[in-house]
Amino acid sequence: MNGKYSQQDLLLLSNFVYIPVCLSDKSIEEIIDAYREPDGSFTEESVAAAAAGGGMSTKDVCTVFTEMDKGIERNPDLGKLSAVRTLEEHDVRALCYTDPKDENAVVAFRGTGGTVEAWTDNFEGAYESDTRIQKIASEFIEYECAAYEDIVVTGHSKGGNLAQYVTVKQPDRVGECVSYDGQGFGDSFLMENPSGIKNAAPKITSVSAYNDFVNILLTTIAGTSIFIANDPSAAGAHSSVTLLTENEFDENGAITSVRKQGLVAGELHRLTDMMCDRLSHAGRSDKESLSEIAGSAISCALTTPDGMINGCLAPTAGLVAAKLAQKYAQASKAVKRIMPLAANSVSVEADKCRSAAESIKEQSEMIGTMTARVDNVKNDLAYSINSGVFCASALDGVCERMRKVSTALNDYSAFINTVITRYEMCEAEALSIISQLPR
């Protein structure tokens, strides 16, 4: 940021923006000071109020505040930053920070907040040139941050994608972008913004965990891409917090623990490219339906109390889709070249996919049970006359959202079964044609 703030500083801000107390108009140093223990440390108990309603656990908030404290000791100017402009809506958050002289603006975008709408918007980016949330982010830079030039933008995950997007759309305002684990863009965006992307690329640095599974989505536009160390567990693969704790920085705050992209992430990158190619041929209504279903499924997996059976839904859905895309491509290639199909394992893979579909259906039934319990709570509560209407309406809204997610999961389960059945029919037909060819 004008040479004043490092990769480490921007990573700290990308973490801080996930925590609701970031919306305060106090300086960062004043905000975190309010959550110290008497001995000056941060504990899960002392930061509990800061974590309330946010996307991070108290343990994560404790870690972020501790790391920010170290960052402020290293660079006191970081602690003096305060938010002069804020964007806070249901599924998007952005803060524009400046120093005490109201200079050196830096905008941090929050990653996906776990809502169905935000995750659906992520998938819409595969075929829309500009999604609703991306437009909101661009308008924030254009209008709310109009007083500033040479703005540095940053963010993690969806926040990184938004940072890259506004770098293309607001070239006169944005001077630098550092994206952490941010996903790329679909063909529509690439085709409609060739010159903007070309001019923005030198400003954009993409920093991603070597095993991250989000930055691989769609096509990168960053002029510089690096991969760094991270927690090897699946749970930590896309965590902004582990990017702080698992990496090393030099005296200037630049990341030094650079490494090659992981083999699994690289393979997933190729498979997602394949899926996006198949998606590009689908009708618009099919794309919208798939985006809504996928958004609902992943949102539910990340936000239910039990993590939707240990958070298995999102990776299951992704791996099933990847496997189907891979085998569909193999079948198409085999028919075109009149080559024997690699069909020796199709029945096993189909069984696994059907098992995954059944698991998703069971999770839908579990949501139905949860919905019934919420209904029971609503009926059992002894409301006062004034609060009754409000509480009943709020709980009805919860139930309606859960019913929509349940329906989407059922649709997704049926979709997987339909794809498998059609694939098997196509493969059988292809084998029949090949068997009749002259030897």
HELIX and SHEET records of a PDB file:
HELIX    1   1 GLN A    7  PHE A   16  1                                  10    
HELIX    2   2 PRO A   20  LEU A   23  5                                   4    
HELIX    3   3 ILE A   28  ASP A   33  1                                   6    
HELIX    4   4 ALA A   48  ALA A   51  1                                   4    
HELIX    5   5 THR A   58  ARG A   74  1                                  17    
HELIX    6   6 PRO A   76  LYS A   80  1                                   5    
HELIX    7   7 VAL A  116  GLU A  124  1                                   9    
HELIX    8   8 ARG A  132  GLU A  139  1                                   8    
HELIX    9   9 PHE A  140  GLU A  144  3                                   5    
HELIX   10  10 LYS A  158  LYS A  169  1                                  12    
HELIX   11  11 ASP A  187  GLU A  192  1                                   6    
HELIX   12  12 PRO A  194  ALA A  200  1                                   7    
HELIX   13  13 ALA A  201  LYS A  203  5                                   3    
HELIX   14  14 SER A  240  THR A  245  1                                   6    
HELIX   15  15 LEU A  263  LEU A  279  1                                  17    
HELIX   16  16 ARG A  284  THR A  303  1                                  20    
HELIX   17  17 GLY A  307  GLY A  311  1                                   5    
HELIX   18  18 LEU A  313  LYS A  336  1                                  24    
HELIX   19  19 VAL A  346  ASP A  380  1                                  35    
HELIX   20  20 ILE A  385  SER A  435  1                                  51    
SHEET    1   A 8 SER A  82  GLU A  89  0                                        
SHEET    2   A 8 VAL A  92  THR A  98 -1                                        
SHEET    3   A 8 VAL A 106  PHE A 109 -1                                        
SHEET    4   A 8 ILE A 151  HIS A 156  1                                        
SHEET    5   A 8 VAL A 174  TYR A 180  1                                        
SHEET    6   A 8 ILE A 204  ALA A 209  1                                        
SHEET    7   A 8 THR A 224  ILE A 228  1                                        
SHEET    8   A 8 VAL A 258  ARG A 259 -1                                        
END                                                                             
